[in-house]
Amino acid sequence: MSLTSKIQLGGITSYLRVRSPIQLGAIAAGIGTLSVAGYFLAPYLRIELSFIKGWFISFLYGTTEERLLKHVLENAERGNPKSVIDTIDAWCWSTQWMMNVGDVKGLIVDEQVEKAAPKV
């Protein structure tokens, strides 16, 4: 018994047997067009899926800002600004990306402010 007879290709081979070369060419062109379209549309599909995932998480657990606030209230030391900033940075590095200055760029900003020595 050959390998091809073991694999159930009956539906595919019977479908291809009754087609003319023109029809097979059209099928191949359609498959090629779909694969090229998929290649170029993939980034947009990922964005769409990412958006749906973000909406779903926000729907179940609250917005990103609400979840960050809850985390800060639960984990930061009350009345200690450094603890609040460190908690925000840790959350943004480990849990959810969020636009903030952060601990890496914050050092650069602090250095530039000290250089400028603004008179406030």
MMTF fields as JSON, N, C-alpha, C and O atoms, coordinates in Angstrom:
{
  "mmtfVersion": "1.0.0",
  "mmtfProducer": "UNKNOWN",
  "numBonds": 479,
  "numAtoms": 480,
  "numGroups": 120,
  "numChains": 1,
  "numModels": 1,
  "chainsPerModel": [1],
  "groupsPerChain": [120],
  "chainIdList": ["A"],
  "bondAtomList": [4, 2, 8, 6, 12, 10, 16, 14, 20, 18, 24, 22, 28, 26, 32, 30, 36, 34, 40, 38, 44, 42, 48, 46, 52, 50, 56, 54, 60, 58, 64, 62, 68, 66, 72, 70, 76, 74, 80, 78, 84, 82, 88, 86, 92, 90, 96, 94, 100, 98, 104, 102, 108, 106, 112, 110, 116, 114, 120, 118, 124, 122, 128, 126, 132, 130, 136, 134, 140, 138, 144, 142, 148, 146, 152, 150, 156, 154, 160, 158, 164, 162, 168, 166, 172, 170, 176, 174, 180, 178, 184, 182, 188, 186, 192, 190, 196, 194, 200, 198, 204, 202, 208, 206, 212, 210, 216, 214, 220, 218, 224, 222, 228, 226, 232, 230, 236, 234, 240, 238, 244, 242, 248, 246, 252, 250, 256, 254, 260, 258, 264, 262, 268, 266, 272, 270, 276, 274, 280, 278, 284, 282, 288, 286, 292, 290, 296, 294, 300, 298, 304, 302, 308, 306, 312, 310, 316, 314, 320, 318, 324, 322, 328, 326, 332, 330, 336, 334, 340, 338, 344, 342, 348, 346, 352, 350, 356, 354, 360, 358, 364, 362, 368, 366, 372, 370, 376, 374, 380, 378, 384, 382, 388, 386, 392, 390, 396, 394, 400, 398, 404, 402, 408, 406, 412, 410, 416, 414, 420, 418, 424, 422, 428, 426, 432, 430, 436, 434, 440, 438, 444, 442, 448, 446, 452, 450, 456, 454, 460, 458, 464, 462, 468, 466, 472, 470, 476, 474],
  "bondOrderList": [1, 1, 1, 1, 1, 1, 1, 1, 1, 1, 1, 1, 1, 1, 1, 1, 1, 1, 1, 1, 1, 1, 1, 1, 1, 1, 1, 1, 1, 1, 1, 1, 1, 1, 1, 1, 1, 1, 1, 1, 1, 1, 1, 1, 1, 1, 1, 1, 1, 1, 1, 1, 1, 1, 1, 1, 1, 1, 1, 1, 1, 1, 1, 1, 1, 1, 1, 1, 1, 1, 1, 1, 1, 1, 1, 1, 1, 1, 1, 1, 1, 1, 1, 1, 1, 1, 1, 1, 1, 1, 1, 1, 1, 1, 1, 1, 1, 1, 1, 1, 1, 1, 1, 1, 1, 1, 1, 1, 1, 1, 1, 1, 1, 1, 1, 1, 1, 1, 1],
  "groupList": [{"groupName": "MET", "atomNameList": ["N", "CA", "C", "O"], "elementList": ["N", "C", "C", "O"], "formalChargeList": [0, 0, 0, 0], "bondAtomList": [1, 0, 2, 1, 3, 2], "bondOrderList": [1, 1, 2], "singleLetterCode": "M", "chemCompType": "L-PEPTIDE LINKING"}, {"groupName": "SER", "atomNameList": ["N", "CA", "C", "O"], "elementList": ["N", "C", "C", "O"], "formalChargeList": [0, 0, 0, 0], "bondAtomList": [1, 0, 2, 1, 3, 2], "bondOrderList": [1, 1, 2], "singleLetterCode": "S", "chemCompType": "L-PEPTIDE LINKING"}, {"groupName": "LEU", "atomNameList": ["N", "CA", "C", "O"], "elementList": ["N", "C", "C", "O"], "formalChargeList": [0, 0, 0, 0], "bondAtomList": [1, 0, 2, 1, 3, 2], "bondOrderList": [1, 1, 2], "singleLetterCode": "L", "chemCompType": "L-PEPTIDE LINKING"}, {"groupName": "THR", "atomNameList": ["N", "CA", "C", "O"], "elementList": ["N", "C", "C", "O"], "formalChargeList": [0, 0, 0, 0], "bondAtomList": [1, 0, 2, 1, 3, 2], "bondOrderList": [1, 1, 2], "singleLetterCode": "T", "chemCompType": "L-PEPTIDE LINKING"}, {"groupName": "LYS", "atomNameList": ["N", "CA", "C", "O"], "elementList": ["N", "C", "C", "O"], "formalChargeList": [0, 0, 0, 0], "bondAtomList": [1, 0, 2, 1, 3, 2], "bondOrderList": [1, 1, 2], "singleLetterCode": "K", "chemCompType": "L-PEPTIDE LINKING"}, {"groupName": "ILE", "atomNameList": ["N", "CA", "C", "O"], "elementList": ["N", "C", "C", "O"], "formalChargeList": [0, 0, 0, 0], "bondAtomList": [1, 0, 2, 1, 3, 2], "bondOrderList": [1, 1, 2], "singleLetterCode": "I", "chemCompType": "L-PEPTIDE LINKING"}, {"groupName": "GLN", "atomNameList": ["N", "CA", "C", "O"], "elementList": ["N", "C", "C", "O"], "formalChargeList": [0, 0, 0, 0], "bondAtomList": [1, 0, 2, 1, 3, 2], "bondOrderList": [1, 1, 2], "singleLetterCode": "Q", "chemCompType": "L-PEPTIDE LINKING"}, {"groupName": "GLY", "atomNameList": ["N", "CA", "C", "O"], "elementList": ["N", "C", "C", "O"], "formalChargeList": [0, 0, 0, 0], "bondAtomList": [1, 0, 2, 1, 3, 2], "bondOrderList": [1, 1, 2], "singleLetterCode": "G", "chemCompType": "PEPTIDE LINKING"}, {"groupName": "TYR", "atomNameList": ["N", "CA", "C", "O"], "elementList": ["N", "C", "C", "O"], "formalChargeList": [0, 0, 0, 0], "bondAtomList": [1, 0, 2, 1, 3, 2], "bondOrderList": [1, 1, 2], "singleLetterCode": "Y", "chemCompType": "L-PEPTIDE LINKING"}, {"groupName": "ARG", "atomNameList": ["N", "CA", "C", "O"], "elementList": ["N", "C", "C", "O"], "formalChargeList": [0, 0, 0, 0], "bondAtomList": [1, 0, 2, 1, 3, 2], "bondOrderList": [1, 1, 2], "singleLetterCode": "R", "chemCompType": "L-PEPTIDE LINKING"}, {"groupName": "VAL", "atomNameList": ["N", "CA", "C", "O"], "elementList": ["N", "C", "C", "O"], "formalChargeList": [0, 0, 0, 0], "bondAtomList": [1, 0, 2, 1, 3, 2], "bondOrderList": [1, 1, 2], "singleLetterCode": "V", "chemCompType": "L-PEPTIDE LINKING"}, {"groupName": "PRO", "atomNameList": ["N", "CA", "C", "O"], "elementList": ["N", "C", "C", "O"], "formalChargeList": [0, 0, 0, 0], "bondAtomList": [1, 0, 2, 1, 3, 2], "bondOrderList": [1, 1, 2], "singleLetterCode": "P", "chemCompType": "L-PEPTIDE LINKING"}, {"groupName": "ALA", "atomNameList": ["N", "CA", "C", "O"], "elementList": ["N", "C", "C", "O"], "formalChargeList": [0, 0, 0, 0], "bondAtomList": [1, 0, 2, 1, 3, 2], "bondOrderList": [1, 1, 2], "singleLetterCode": "A", "chemCompType": "L-PEPTIDE LINKING"}, {"groupName": "PHE", "atomNameList": ["N", "CA", "C", "O"], "elementList": ["N", "C", "C", "O"], "formalChargeList": [0, 0, 0, 0], "bondAtomList": [1, 0, 2, 1, 3, 2], "bondOrderList": [1, 1, 2], "singleLetterCode": "F", "chemCompType": "L-PEPTIDE LINKING"}, {"groupName": "GLU", "atomNameList": ["N", "CA", "C", "O"], "elementList": ["N", "C", "C", "O"], "formalChargeList": [0, 0, 0, 0], "bondAtomList": [1, 0, 2, 1, 3, 2], "bondOrderList": [1, 1, 2], "singleLetterCode": "E", "chemCompType": "L-PEPTIDE LINKING"}, {"groupName": "TRP", "atomNameList": ["N", "CA", "C", "O"], "elementList": ["N", "C", "C", "O"], "formalChargeList": [0, 0, 0, 0], "bondAtomList": [1, 0, 2, 1, 3, 2], "bondOrderList": [1, 1, 2], "singleLetterCode": "W", "chemCompType": "L-PEPTIDE LINKING"}, {"groupName": "HIS", "atomNameList": ["N", "CA", "C", "O"], "elementList": ["N", "C", "C", "O"], "formalChargeList": [0, 0, 0, 0], "bondAtomList": [1, 0, 2, 1, 3, 2], "bondOrderList": [1, 1, 2], "singleLetterCode": "H", "chemCompType": "L-PEPTIDE LINKING"}, {"groupName": "ASN", "atomNameList": ["N", "CA", "C", "O"], "elementList": ["N", "C", "C", "O"], "formalChargeList": [0, 0, 0, 0], "bondAtomList": [1, 0, 2, 1, 3, 2], "bondOrderList": [1, 1, 2], "singleLetterCode": "N", "chemCompType": "L-PEPTIDE LINKING"}, {"groupName": "ASP", "atomNameList": ["N", "CA", "C", "O"], "elementList": ["N", "C", "C", "O"], "formalChargeList": [0, 0, 0, 0], "bondAtomList": [1, 0, 2, 1, 3, 2], "bondOrderList": [1, 1, 2], "singleLetterCode": "D", "chemCompType": "L-PEPTIDE LINKING"}, {"groupName": "CYS", "atomNameList": ["N", "CA", "C", "O"], "elementList": ["N", "C", "C", "O"], "formalChargeList": [0, 0, 0, 0], "bondAtomList": [1, 0, 2, 1, 3, 2], "bondOrderList": [1, 1, 2], "singleLetterCode": "C", "chemCompType": "L-PEPTIDE LINKING"}],
  "groupTypeList": [0, 1, 2, 3, 1, 4, 5, 6, 2, 7, 7, 5, 3, 1, 8, 2, 9, 10, 9, 1, 11, 5, 6, 2, 7, 12, 5, 12, 12, 7, 5, 7, 3, 2, 1, 10, 12, 7, 8, 13, 2, 12, 11, 8, 2, 9, 5, 14, 2, 1, 13, 5, 4, 7, 15, 13, 5, 1, 13, 2, 8, 7, 3, 3, 14, 14, 9, 2, 2, 4, 16, 10, 2, 14, 17, 12, 14, 9, 7, 17, 11, 4, 1, 10, 5, 18, 3, 5, 18, 12, 15, 19, 15, 1, 3, 6, 15, 0, 0, 17, 10, 7, 18, 10, 4, 7, 2, 5, 10, 18, 14, 6, 10, 14, 4, 12, 12, 11, 4, 10],
  "groupIdList": [1, 2, 3, 4, 5, 6, 7, 8, 9, 10, 11, 12, 13, 14, 15, 16, 17, 18, 19, 20, 21, 22, 23, 24, 25, 26, 27, 28, 29, 30, 31, 32, 33, 34, 35, 36, 37, 38, 39, 40, 41, 42, 43, 44, 45, 46, 47, 48, 49, 50, 51, 52, 53, 54, 55, 56, 57, 58, 59, 60, 61, 62, 63, 64, 65, 66, 67, 68, 69, 70, 71, 72, 73, 74, 75, 76, 77, 78, 79, 80, 81, 82, 83, 84, 85, 86, 87, 88, 89, 90, 91, 92, 93, 94, 95, 96, 97, 98, 99, 100, 101, 102, 103, 104, 105, 106, 107, 108, 109, 110, 111, 112, 113, 114, 115, 116, 117, 118, 119, 120],
  "secStructList": [7, 7, 2, 2, 2, 2, 1, 7, 7, 2, 2, 2, 2, 2, 2, 2, 2, 6, 1, 7, 2, 2, 2, 2, 2, 2, 2, 2, 2, 2, 2, 2, 2, 2, 2, 2, 2, 2, 2, 2, 2, 2, 2, 2, 2, 2, 2, 2, 2, 2, 2, 2, 2, 2, 2, 2, 2, 2, 2, 2, 2, 7, 7, 2, 2, 2, 2, 2, 2, 2, 2, 2, 2, 2, 2, 1, 7, 6, 6, 7, 2, 2, 2, 2, 2, 2, 2, 2, 2, 2, 2, 2, 2, 2, 6, 7, 7, 7, 7, 7, 7, 2, 2, 2, 2, 2, 2, 2, 2, 2, 2, 2, 2, 2, 2, 2, 7, 7, 7, 7],
  "xCoordList": [0.851, 0.0, 0.891, 1.785, 0.649, 1.507, 1.083, -0.009, 1.985, 1.75, 0.575, -0.213, 0.455, -0.639, -1.996, -2.992, -2.046, -3.331, -3.68, -4.853, -2.648, -2.914, -3.453, -4.315, -2.941, -3.394, -4.693, -4.787, -5.656, -6.965, -6.96, -7.335, -6.536, -6.529, -7.625, -7.616, -8.541, -9.571, -10.34, -10.578, -10.733, -11.512, -10.723, -11.253, -9.469, -8.639, -8.339, -8.476, -7.927, -7.557, -8.775, -8.658, -9.916, -11.099, -11.526, -12.044, -11.324, -11.647, -10.72, -11.163, -9.424, -8.471, -8.612, -8.311, -9.061, -9.176, -10.232, -10.068, -11.296, -12.394, -12.229, -13.127, -11.129, -10.905, -10.042, -9.152, -10.31, -9.477, -8.241, -8.223, -7.217, -6.019, -6.322, -5.674, -7.279, -7.637, -8.245, -7.925, -9.121, -9.726, -8.676, -8.718, -7.731, -6.677, -5.787, -5.342, -5.526, -4.743, -5.462, -4.838, -6.76, -7.541, -7.532, -7.449, -7.616, -7.566, -6.204, -6.117, -5.139, -3.791, -3.606, -3.001, -4.122, -4.017, -4.786, -4.334, -5.943, -6.726, -6.009, -6.0, -5.406, -4.655, -3.449, -3.137, -2.775, -1.627, -2.029, -1.341, -3.142, -3.625, -3.975, -3.648, -4.63, -4.979, -3.74, -3.703, -2.723, -1.514, -0.758, -0.215, -0.712, -0.058, -0.844, -0.26, -2.159, -2.992, -2.807, -2.717, -2.751, -2.527, -1.186, -1.065, -0.172, 1.164, 1.141, 1.708, 0.488, 0.474, -0.532, -0.358, -1.567, -2.584, -2.282, -2.945, -1.296, -1.007, -0.765, -1.299, 0.018, 0.203, -1.112, -1.315, -2.008, -3.282, -4.173, -4.921, -4.09, -4.863, -4.35, -5.135, -3.006, -2.452, -2.905, -3.227, -2.931, -3.396, -4.851, -5.234, -5.649, -7.06, -7.228, -8.024, -6.48, -6.58, -6.078, -6.638, -5.029, -4.512, -5.552, -5.734, -6.234, -7.282, -8.417, -8.913, -8.822, -9.914, -9.485, -10.268, -8.238, -7.73, -7.718, -8.138, -7.232, -7.209, -8.593, -8.804, -9.547, -10.917, -11.491, -12.171, -11.218, -11.736, -11.17, -11.909, -9.861, -9.239, -9.814, -10.113, -9.968, -10.528, -11.963, -12.382, -12.707, -14.106, -14.187, -15.037, -13.304, -13.355, -12.7, -13.234, -11.545, -10.743, -10.607, -9.98, -11.163, -11.031, -9.971, -9.206, -9.937, -8.965, -7.564, -7.391, -6.583, -5.188, -4.933, -4.275, -5.46, -5.257, -5.905, -5.338, -7.095, -7.769, -6.987, -6.861, -6.464, -5.681, -4.373, -3.934, -3.747, -2.526, -2.823, -2.078, -3.895, -4.26, -4.511, -4.059, -5.224, -5.486, -4.175, -4.006, -3.252, -1.958, -1.158, -0.551, -1.166, -0.425, -1.035, -0.309, -2.349, -3.003, -2.73, -2.625, -2.615, -2.369, -0.902, -0.613, 0.039, 1.438, 2.379, 3.433, 2.031, 2.937, 2.771, 1.705, 3.839, 3.801, 3.109, 3.518, 2.085, 1.291, 2.142, 2.835, 2.079, 2.818, 4.262, 4.993, 4.695, 6.073, 6.076, 5.803, 6.386, 6.343, 7.296, 6.951, 8.469, 9.419, 8.838, 9.005, 8.165, 7.542, 6.451, 6.308, 5.688, 4.629, 5.249, 4.782, 6.299, 6.944, 7.58, 7.47, 8.244, 8.855, 7.804, 8.03, 6.663, 5.576, 5.016, 4.735, 4.857, 4.37, 5.369, 4.979, 6.649, 7.676, 7.693, 7.767, 7.625, 7.633, 6.415, 6.527, 5.264, 4.037, 4.141, 3.746, 4.675, 4.796, 5.818, 5.653, 6.861, 7.851, 7.319, 7.625, 6.535, 6.19, 4.773, 4.54, 3.833, 2.435, 1.847, 1.338, 1.912, 1.235, 2.05, 2.422, 2.325, 3.052, 2.178, 0.969, 2.803, 2.085, 3.074, 4.225, 2.646, 3.56, 3.818, 2.913, 5.053, 5.503, 7.002, 7.647, 7.555, 8.98, 9.792, 10.743, 9.451, 10.117, 11.453, 11.925, 12.045, 13.284, 14.513, 15.491, 14.499, 15.664, 15.729, 16.739, 14.639, 14.626, 14.537, 14.963, 13.995, 13.887, 15.245, 15.383, 16.245, 17.591, 18.135, 18.796, 17.855, 18.294, 17.6, 18.235, 16.305, 15.555, 16.077, 16.264, 16.313, 16.848, 18.198, 18.454, 19.048, 20.374, 20.265, 20.99, 19.38, 19.209, 18.605, 18.963, 17.706, 17.128, 18.2, 18.26, 19.044, 20.125, 21.108, 21.604, 21.394, 22.298, 21.723, 22.432, 20.429, 19.792, 19.657, 19.612, 19.591, 19.436, 18.372, 18.674, 17.11, 16.07, 15.795, 15.906, 15.437, 15.102, 13.59, 12.895, 13.107, 11.668, 11.249, 10.063],
  "yCoordList": [-1.183, 0.0, 1.238, 1.367, 2.128, 3.311, 4.387, 4.355, 5.332, 6.425, 7.28, 7.738, 7.498, 8.338, 7.698, 8.399, 6.387, 5.756, 5.784, 5.743, 5.855, 5.953, 7.335, 7.462, 8.358, 9.721, 9.946, 9.628, 10.472, 10.677, 11.943, 13.02, 11.803, 12.926, 12.789, 13.495, 11.909, 11.645, 12.881, 13.093, 13.699, 14.898, 15.894, 16.497, 16.074, 17.05, 16.567, 17.321, 15.306, 14.817, 14.733, 15.003, 14.372, 14.323, 15.734, 15.927, 16.709, 18.091, 18.592, 19.272, 18.256, 18.718, 17.976, 18.541, 16.729, 15.93, 16.472, 16.371, 17.036, 17.464, 18.909, 19.442, 19.544, 20.936, 21.034, 20.213, 22.035, 22.295, 23.084, 23.657, 23.119, 23.893, 25.375, 26.006, 25.925, 27.335, 27.533, 28.492, 26.613, 26.706, 26.54, 27.244, 25.608, 25.419, 26.651, 27.018, 27.295, 28.527, 29.635, 30.399, 29.722, 30.735, 30.472, 31.405, 29.207, 28.851, 29.216, 29.782, 28.889, 29.212, 30.72, 31.203, 31.47, 32.93, 33.491, 34.428, 32.907, 33.355, 33.087, 33.931, 31.908, 31.567, 32.486, 32.942, 32.755, 33.659, 35.068, 35.722, 35.527, 36.863, 36.951, 37.938, 35.937, 35.934, 35.914, 36.579, 35.152, 35.094, 36.42, 36.843, 37.08, 38.396, 39.415, 40.214, 39.392, 40.319, 40.066, 41.011, 38.811, 38.487, 38.98, 39.431, 38.894, 39.371, 40.871, 41.336, 41.627, 43.071, 43.554, 44.628, 42.782, 43.181, 42.684, 43.099, 41.804, 41.21, 42.24, 42.07, 43.309, 44.287, 44.916, 45.159, 45.182, 45.794, 44.816, 45.212, 43.55, 42.542, 42.396, 42.225, 42.464, 42.395, 43.579, 43.426, 44.767, 45.958, 45.763, 46.073, 45.252, 45.039, 44.027, 44.241, 42.924, 41.922, 42.486, 42.188, 43.296, 43.924, 44.857, 44.899, 45.604, 46.512, 45.738, 46.127, 44.644, 43.822, 43.237, 43.221, 42.755, 42.204, 43.29, 43.052, 44.485, 45.588, 45.978, 46.247, 46.01, 46.348, 45.29, 45.62, 44.024, 42.934, 43.006, 42.845, 43.247, 43.361, 44.562, 44.472, 45.691, 46.879, 46.634, 47.101, 45.908, 45.621, 44.774, 45.012, 43.794, 42.896, 43.486, 43.356, 44.134, 44.529, 46.026, 46.461, 46.828, 48.276, 48.769, 47.983, 50.074, 50.653, 50.505, 50.154, 50.772, 50.685, 51.623, 51.254, 52.831, 53.808, 53.363, 53.554, 52.77, 52.282, 51.14, 51.078, 50.243, 49.13, 49.622, 49.093, 50.631, 51.209, 51.88, 51.693, 52.655, 53.318, 52.301, 52.483, 51.241, 50.195, 49.579, 49.34, 49.323, 48.738, 49.689, 49.262, 50.971, 51.953, 52.056, 52.085, 52.111, 52.212, 50.988, 51.1, 49.829, 48.597, 48.405, 47.794, 48.919, 48.559, 49.693, 49.436, 50.927, 52.033, 52.465, 52.305, 53.013, 53.525, 54.884, 55.796, 55.004, 56.234, 57.411, 57.303, 58.543, 59.734, 59.751, 60.687, 58.735, 58.65, 58.735, 57.74, 59.924, 60.077, 59.131, 58.636, 58.874, 57.965, 56.556, 55.875, 56.133, 54.811, 54.737, 53.718, 55.815, 55.851, 55.761, 54.99, 56.548, 56.532, 55.173, 54.649, 54.602, 53.28, 52.211, 51.312, 52.305, 51.343, 51.478, 50.478, 52.717, 52.937, 52.37, 51.683, 52.653, 52.142, 50.616, 50.011, 50.0, 48.528, 47.953, 46.957, 48.573, 48.093, 48.239, 47.338, 49.375, 49.604, 48.667, 48.28, 48.297, 47.364, 45.935, 45.183, 45.542, 44.126, 43.762, 42.635, 44.675, 44.304, 44.831, 44.06, 46.123, 46.755, 47.947, 48.798, 48.01, 49.16, 50.379, 50.333, 51.47, 52.728, 53.855, 53.761, 54.906, 56.003, 56.796, 57.429, 56.755, 57.571, 57.776, 57.115, 58.673, 58.968, 57.757, 57.381, 57.154, 55.938, 56.188, 57.321, 55.121, 55.231, 55.444, 56.029, 54.992, 55.138, 56.557, 57.246, 56.981, 58.323, 59.396, 60.531, 59.041, 60.004, 60.516, 61.689, 59.647, 60.072, 61.105, 62.064, 60.904, 61.845, 63.192, 64.242, 63.155, 64.396, 65.121, 66.337, 64.394, 65.011, 65.678, 66.791, 64.992, 65.532, 66.825, 67.785, 66.855, 68.042, 69.204, 70.358, 68.917, 69.974, 70.564, 71.78, 69.713, 70.214, 71.061, 72.074, 70.648, 71.424, 72.813, 73.819, 72.84, 74.118, 75.037, 76.258, 74.47, 75.217, 76.312, 77.5, 75.889, 76.9, 77.657, 77.114, 78.918, 79.75, 79.776, 80.383, 79.115, 79.02, 79.847, 79.903],
  "zCoordList": [0.0, 0.0, 0.0, 0.836, -0.92, -1.041, -0.044, 0.522, 0.145, 1.083, 0.638, 1.466, -0.666, -1.157, -0.938, -0.759, -0.948, -0.691, 0.79, 1.159, 1.645, 3.083, 3.452, 4.322, 2.789, 3.073, 2.315, 1.129, 2.967, 2.366, 1.505, 1.968, 0.265, -0.658, -1.705, -2.713, -1.476, -2.469, -2.875, -4.064, -1.918, -2.233, -3.044, -3.977, -2.702, -3.413, -4.823, -5.786, -4.943, -6.272, -7.184, -8.379, -6.666, -7.521, -7.917, -9.016, -7.059, -7.39, -8.491, -9.417, -8.392, -9.392, -10.718, -11.769, -10.689, -11.908, -12.86, -14.076, -12.345, -13.212, -13.679, -14.331, -13.37, -13.753, -14.994, -15.213, -15.796, -16.975, -16.547, -15.458, -17.387, -17.047, -16.803, -15.967, -17.51, -17.31, -15.921, -15.219, -15.541, -14.221, -13.12, -12.111, -13.313, -12.325, -12.234, -11.146, -13.378, -13.386, -12.637, -11.901, -12.823, -12.117, -10.606, -9.809, -10.227, -8.804, -8.223, -7.133, -8.961, -8.497, -8.389, -7.432, -9.364, -9.319, -8.118, -7.459, -7.849, -6.696, -5.388, -4.492, -5.281, -4.074, -3.931, -2.831, -5.039, -5.016, -4.612, -3.828, -5.149, -4.805, -3.328, -2.669, -2.81, -1.389, -0.502, 0.533, -0.907, -0.087, -0.123, 0.898, -1.273, -1.353, -0.547, 0.185, -0.675, 0.099, 1.592, 2.375, 1.985, 3.391, 3.89, 5.029, 3.031, 3.408, 3.675, 4.664, 2.798, 2.954, 3.998, 4.573, 4.242, 5.222, 6.628, 7.579, 6.78, 8.089, 9.186, 10.282, 8.951, 10.037, 10.483, 11.672, 9.527, 9.876, 10.632, 11.526, 10.273, 10.993, 12.421, 13.354, 12.592, 13.943, 14.776, 15.954, 14.166, 14.882, 15.293, 16.421, 14.377, 14.68, 15.812, 16.726, 15.75, 16.812, 18.135, 19.19, 18.083, 19.288, 19.885, 21.102, 19.026, 19.488, 20.147, 21.204, 19.519, 20.087, 21.429, 22.379, 21.511, 22.776, 23.855, 24.988, 23.496, 24.459, 24.922, 26.104, 23.993, 24.362, 25.298, 26.27, 25.007, 25.82, 27.243, 28.214, 27.364, 28.684, 29.432, 30.622, 28.726, 29.361, 29.803, 30.862, 28.999, 29.345, 30.617, 31.475, 30.733, 31.887, 33.133, 34.234, 32.967, 34.127, 34.309, 35.275, 33.428, 33.511, 32.544, 31.984, 32.358, 31.432, 32.008, 33.175, 31.184, 31.607, 32.784, 33.757, 32.68, 33.744, 35.058, 36.134, 34.959, 36.167, 36.814, 38.037, 35.985, 36.53, 37.144, 38.165, 36.533, 37.096, 38.43, 39.392, 38.503, 39.755, 40.86, 41.99, 40.537, 41.53, 42.015, 43.211, 41.095, 41.451, 42.351, 43.333, 42.007, 42.814, 44.207, 45.201, 44.288, 45.598, 46.463, 47.684, 45.84, 46.594, 46.973, 48.002, 46.156, 46.341, 46.732, 47.314, 46.431, 46.745, 48.195, 48.79, 48.747, 50.114, 50.106, 49.387, 50.892, 50.93, 51.429, 52.441, 50.697, 51.085, 50.63, 50.951, 49.886, 49.422, 47.886, 47.215, 47.323, 45.862, 45.123, 44.05, 45.667, 45.019, 44.924, 43.913, 45.966, 45.944, 44.873, 44.197, 44.722, 43.702, 42.308, 41.47, 42.059, 40.742, 40.467, 39.359, 41.468, 41.284, 41.007, 40.197, 41.67, 41.453, 40.041, 39.38, 39.582, 38.213, 37.21, 36.267, 37.409, 36.49, 36.463, 35.393, 37.628, 37.689, 36.972, 36.258, 37.159, 36.514, 35.0, 34.26, 34.535, 33.09, 32.453, 31.297, 33.175, 32.632, 32.615, 31.689, 33.61, 33.755, 33.328, 32.891, 33.441, 33.243, 31.952, 31.138, 31.759, 30.624, 30.173, 30.982, 28.889, 28.368, 28.539, 28.313, 28.94, 29.097, 28.884, 29.311, 28.238, 27.958, 29.236, 29.78, 29.704, 30.824, 30.685, 29.871, 31.46, 31.336, 31.775, 31.09, 32.87, 33.314, 33.99, 34.073, 34.465, 35.24, 34.369, 34.835, 33.13, 32.255, 31.686, 31.826, 31.042, 30.468, 31.556, 31.346, 32.698, 33.794, 34.247, 34.595, 34.245, 34.616, 33.628, 34.025, 32.356, 31.324, 31.51, 31.423, 31.763, 31.98, 33.215, 33.182, 34.301, 35.524, 35.256, 35.717, 34.515, 34.204, 33.389, 33.654, 32.417, 31.577, 32.362, 32.127, 33.28, 34.115, 35.014, 35.195, 35.575, 36.427, 35.618, 36.111, 34.366, 33.514, 33.221, 33.261, 32.927, 32.574, 33.781, 33.629, 34.96, 36.206, 36.09, 36.199, 35.866, 35.697, 36.986, 38.085, 36.825, 37.989, 38.103, 37.288, 39.118, 39.299, 40.493, 40.821]
}
